[in-house]
């Protein structure tokens, strides 16, 4: 049947998801594109218990909730609240903090809103996503926060920094005057321990398709060993103030990332930083289709197990 249509604006969203039942139906269509499949025996024949909102398999008798095995599993929040949260996170360009989400949805507990956001961030990483390819610009930056045990590129001298490496596809096009231009494509970001060839090599190999061309500033971490399966193009930076000119796309990403972390979230604890990077990547890669991003987030969330609150310890400073 294919995925159901996603709402094109807030008016359509309100009309389409006015009840919990409408949300559940949409989730079922998004999760089982060709109809319900029993997670235990893979049978397709089942009847729906509308009172308990469960599918019961006609072969093995297993009862399955549409939210079972997803980030929404065993949540005390109504499914309509989840849909609103996913919509706000996916479509709001500057992102949304836990405090803002609490106010927007009228959630009684700040901790509930904070945990909800972290569950959604977990759902933003598609484990089957393809690697970057073509021309890829790569570099690292420092994000504020303690960085115990980290070293490389000045991290040792800056005691309150965390090292983040990034890679972004560089796409070319012709403008109206026939001049060749570049623009950013897809993005990947990751916290790394140091800027050594081992750490950088592992990141590149995990995020970029072999044979691609990697454009860097010549830092020794991007060695022949680290980039053995890639074509390496070096742009010597010289003065640090020229870095944004030699690698404009990844440096624009870093600038926007830091502005977002400081402006929307007022800083982030290092142990939670990767989940915020995942959110930034998710929204950056879907910046031209934010409404479709809502449906994508729901689709990925159906492939993720829930993130338990006991595994998270919220710092008081995030209030």
C-alpha positions as CSV (number, residue, x, y, z in Angstrom):
1,X,0.0,0.0,0.0
2,X,2.9,2.3,0.6
3,X,3.2,4.9,3.3
4,X,0.2,7.1,4.1
5,X,0.3,10.8,3.1
6,X,1.9,13.1,5.6
7,X,0.2,16.4,6.7
8,X,1.4,19.4,4.6
9,X,0.8,22.0,7.3
10,X,-0.4,22.4,10.9
11,X,-4.0,22.8,9.9
12,X,-4.0,19.5,8.1
13,X,-2.1,17.9,11.0
14,X,-4.8,19.0,13.5
15,X,-7.5,17.7,11.3
16,X,-5.8,14.4,10.4
17,X,-4.8,13.5,14.0
18,X,-7.7,14.9,16.0
19,X,-8.0,11.7,18.1
20,X,-5.9,8.9,19.5
21,X,-7.7,6.4,17.2
22,X,-6.7,8.4,14.1
23,X,-3.0,8.4,15.3
24,X,-3.1,4.7,16.0
25,X,-4.4,4.0,12.5
26,X,-1.8,6.2,10.9
27,X,0.9,4.4,12.9
28,X,-0.3,1.0,11.8
29,X,-0.2,2.1,8.2
30,X,3.3,3.5,8.6
31,X,4.6,0.5,10.5
32,X,3.1,-2.3,8.3
33,X,3.1,-0.9,4.8
34,X,1.6,-4.1,3.3
35,X,-0.7,-4.9,6.3
36,X,-0.1,-6.3,9.8
37,X,2.5,-9.0,10.2
38,X,2.7,-11.0,13.5
39,X,6.2,-10.4,15.1
40,X,6.1,-13.9,16.5
41,X,5.1,-16.2,13.7
42,X,5.0,-13.7,10.7
43,X,1.4,-14.6,9.9
44,X,-0.6,-11.8,8.3
45,X,-4.1,-12.9,9.5
46,X,-5.2,-11.0,12.6
47,X,-8.3,-9.4,14.1
48,X,-8.3,-6.0,15.8
49,X,-9.5,-5.7,19.4
50,X,-10.7,-2.1,19.2
51,X,-11.4,-1.8,22.9
52,X,-7.9,-2.7,23.9
53,X,-6.3,-1.4,20.7
54,X,-4.5,-4.7,20.1
55,X,-4.0,-7.0,17.1
56,X,-4.5,-10.7,17.8
57,X,-2.8,-13.1,15.5
58,X,-5.2,-15.8,14.1
59,X,-2.3,-18.3,13.9
60,X,-0.5,-18.1,17.2
61,X,-2.9,-15.9,19.2
62,X,-0.2,-13.3,20.1
63,X,-1.5,-9.9,21.0
64,X,0.4,-7.0,19.6
65,X,0.0,-3.3,20.2
66,X,0.8,-0.9,17.3
67,X,3.3,0.8,19.7
68,X,5.0,-2.4,20.9
69,X,8.7,-2.6,20.2
70,X,8.9,1.1,19.2
71,X,10.1,4.2,21.2
72,X,6.5,4.7,22.3
73,X,6.3,1.2,23.9
74,X,4.8,1.2,27.4
75,X,4.7,5.0,27.5
76,X,2.1,6.5,29.8
77,X,1.6,9.5,27.4
78,X,-1.3,9.3,25.0
79,X,-0.3,8.5,21.4
80,X,-1.6,11.9,20.3
81,X,1.0,13.5,22.6
82,X,3.7,11.5,20.9
83,X,2.5,12.6,17.4
84,X,2.5,16.3,18.5
85,X,6.0,15.9,19.9
86,X,7.3,14.2,16.8
87,X,5.7,16.9,14.7
88,X,7.2,19.8,16.7
89,X,10.7,18.2,16.8
90,X,10.8,17.3,13.1
91,X,9.3,20.5,11.7
92,X,10.4,23.3,14.0
93,X,13.6,24.7,12.3
94,X,15.5,25.9,15.4
95,X,14.6,22.7,17.3
96,X,12.8,22.6,20.6
97,X,13.9,22.2,24.2
98,X,12.4,20.0,26.8
99,X,11.0,23.1,28.6
100,X,9.4,24.4,25.4
101,X,7.9,21.0,24.7
102,X,6.5,20.8,28.2
103,X,4.8,24.2,27.7
104,X,3.6,23.5,24.2
105,X,2.0,20.1,25.1
106,X,1.0,21.0,28.6
107,X,3.0,18.1,30.1
108,X,2.9,18.2,33.8
109,X,6.5,16.9,34.5
110,X,9.6,18.4,33.0
111,X,11.3,15.0,33.4
112,X,8.6,13.4,31.2
113,X,9.2,16.0,28.4
114,X,13.0,15.6,28.7
115,X,12.7,11.8,28.5
116,X,10.3,12.0,25.6
117,X,12.7,14.2,23.6
118,X,15.6,11.7,24.2
119,X,13.4,8.8,23.0
120,X,12.7,10.7,19.8
121,X,16.3,11.5,19.3
122,X,17.1,7.8,19.5
123,X,14.5,7.4,16.7
124,X,16.3,9.9,14.5
125,X,19.1,7.5,13.5
126,X,18.2,5.0,10.8
127,X,20.4,2.0,11.2
128,X,20.0,1.2,7.5
129,X,20.9,4.7,6.2
130,X,23.4,4.8,3.3
131,X,26.9,6.2,3.5
132,X,27.9,9.6,2.2
133,X,29.5,9.5,-1.3
134,X,31.0,11.6,-4.0
135,X,32.9,14.7,-2.8
136,X,32.9,14.9,1.0
137,X,34.2,17.7,3.2
138,X,35.6,16.6,6.6
139,X,36.9,18.4,9.7
140,X,36.6,18.6,13.5
141,X,35.5,21.2,16.0
142,X,35.3,21.7,19.8
143,X,32.0,21.8,21.6
144,X,31.8,23.3,25.1
145,X,31.8,20.8,28.0
146,X,34.3,18.7,29.9
147,X,36.4,16.4,27.8
148,X,38.2,14.1,30.3
149,X,40.7,11.8,28.7
150,X,40.4,13.5,25.2
151,X,43.4,14.8,23.3
152,X,44.3,16.2,19.9
153,X,44.0,19.6,18.1
154,X,44.2,21.7,21.2
155,X,41.8,19.7,23.3
156,X,44.4,19.1,26.0
157,X,44.9,22.9,26.3
158,X,41.2,23.5,26.4
159,X,40.0,21.6,29.4
160,X,36.3,22.2,28.9
161,X,35.8,21.0,25.3
162,X,34.5,17.9,23.6
163,X,35.8,17.0,20.2
164,X,33.3,16.4,17.3
165,X,34.2,15.3,13.8
166,X,31.9,16.0,10.9
167,X,31.5,15.1,7.2
168,X,29.2,16.6,4.7
169,X,28.6,15.8,1.0
170,X,29.4,18.6,-1.4
171,X,27.1,18.8,-4.3
172,X,27.7,20.9,-7.5
173,X,25.2,22.7,-9.6
174,X,25.0,25.5,-12.2
175,X,23.4,28.8,-11.2
176,X,21.3,31.0,-13.5
177,X,24.3,32.6,-15.0
178,X,25.9,29.3,-15.9
179,X,28.5,29.4,-13.1
180,X,29.4,26.3,-11.2
181,X,28.4,26.4,-7.6
182,X,28.6,24.1,-4.5
183,X,26.0,23.3,-1.8
184,X,25.9,21.0,1.1
185,X,24.3,17.6,0.8
186,X,23.9,15.0,3.6
187,X,25.7,15.3,7.0
188,X,27.2,13.1,9.6
189,X,28.5,14.2,13.1
190,X,30.1,12.1,15.8
191,X,31.8,12.7,19.2
192,X,35.4,11.3,19.1
193,X,38.1,10.7,21.7
194,X,40.9,12.4,19.8
195,X,41.9,13.6,16.3
196,X,44.3,10.7,15.6
197,X,44.3,8.8,12.4
198,X,42.7,5.9,14.2
199,X,39.7,7.8,15.4
200,X,39.3,9.8,12.2
201,X,39.8,6.8,10.0
202,X,37.1,4.8,11.9
203,X,34.7,7.7,11.5
204,X,35.3,8.1,7.8
205,X,35.2,4.4,7.1
206,X,31.9,4.1,8.9
207,X,30.2,7.1,7.3
208,X,31.7,7.5,3.8
209,X,31.5,5.1,0.9
210,X,34.9,3.8,-0.2
211,X,36.2,5.5,-3.4
212,X,34.7,8.8,-2.5
213,X,36.9,12.0,-2.5
214,X,37.6,13.4,0.9
215,X,38.5,17.1,1.1
216,X,40.4,18.2,4.3
217,X,42.7,20.8,5.6
218,X,45.7,18.5,5.7
219,X,45.7,17.7,9.4
220,X,47.9,14.6,10.1
221,X,44.9,12.6,11.4
222,X,43.7,12.4,7.8
223,X,46.7,10.3,6.9
224,X,47.2,7.9,4.0
225,X,46.5,5.1,6.4
226,X,43.3,6.6,7.6
227,X,42.1,7.4,4.1
228,X,43.6,4.3,2.3
229,X,40.3,3.6,0.5
230,X,39.6,7.2,-0.5
231,X,40.9,9.9,-2.8
232,X,42.3,12.7,-0.6
233,X,42.2,16.4,-1.6
234,X,44.0,18.8,0.7
235,X,43.2,22.5,1.1
236,X,45.9,24.1,3.2
237,X,44.2,26.5,5.7
238,X,47.2,28.5,6.9
239,X,45.8,31.0,9.3
240,X,42.9,29.6,11.5
241,X,40.7,32.6,10.4
242,X,40.8,31.2,6.8
243,X,39.4,27.7,7.8
244,X,35.8,28.6,6.9
245,X,36.9,29.7,3.4
246,X,38.8,26.4,2.7
247,X,36.1,24.2,4.1
248,X,33.0,26.4,3.9
249,X,30.3,23.7,4.1
250,X,31.4,21.8,7.2
251,X,32.3,25.0,9.0
252,X,28.9,26.4,8.3
253,X,27.5,23.3,9.8
254,X,29.7,23.7,12.9
255,X,28.7,27.3,13.3
256,X,25.0,26.5,13.1
257,X,25.4,23.6,15.5
258,X,27.0,25.7,18.1
259,X,24.4,28.5,17.8
260,X,21.6,25.9,18.1
261,X,23.2,24.2,21.2
262,X,23.7,27.5,22.9
263,X,20.5,29.3,21.9
264,X,17.9,26.5,22.1
265,X,19.4,24.3,24.7
266,X,21.8,26.7,26.6
267,X,24.6,24.1,26.5
268,X,24.6,20.3,26.6
269,X,26.3,17.9,29.0
270,X,29.0,15.9,27.1
271,X,27.4,12.5,27.9
272,X,24.2,13.5,26.1
273,X,26.0,15.4,23.2
274,X,25.8,12.6,20.7
275,X,22.0,12.4,20.8
276,X,21.8,16.2,20.2
277,X,24.2,15.7,17.2
278,X,21.9,13.0,15.9
279,X,19.0,15.4,16.1
280,X,20.9,18.1,14.3
281,X,21.9,15.7,11.5
282,X,18.3,14.5,11.2
283,X,16.9,17.9,10.7
284,X,19.8,19.2,8.6
285,X,19.4,16.3,6.1
286,X,15.6,17.0,5.9
287,X,15.8,20.8,5.9
288,X,14.0,21.0,2.6
289,X,11.2,18.6,3.5
290,X,10.4,19.3,7.1
291,X,6.8,18.0,6.8
292,X,8.0,14.7,5.3
293,X,10.5,14.5,8.2
294,X,7.6,14.0,10.6
295,X,6.6,10.8,8.7
296,X,10.2,9.7,8.5
297,X,10.6,10.1,12.2
298,X,7.5,8.0,12.9
299,X,8.8,5.3,10.5
300,X,12.2,5.1,12.1
301,X,10.7,5.1,15.6
302,X,8.9,1.9,14.7
303,X,12.2,0.2,14.3
304,X,13.7,1.3,17.6
305,X,13.3,-0.2,21.1
306,X,12.3,2.2,23.9
307,X,15.0,4.1,25.8
308,X,14.4,3.5,29.5
309,X,14.3,6.4,31.9
310,X,16.5,4.6,34.4
311,X,19.3,4.6,31.8
312,X,19.2,8.4,31.7
313,X,20.2,10.7,34.5
314,X,19.1,14.2,33.8
315,X,21.4,16.9,35.0
316,X,19.8,19.7,37.1
317,X,21.5,22.3,35.0
318,X,19.2,21.4,32.0
319,X,16.1,22.9,33.7
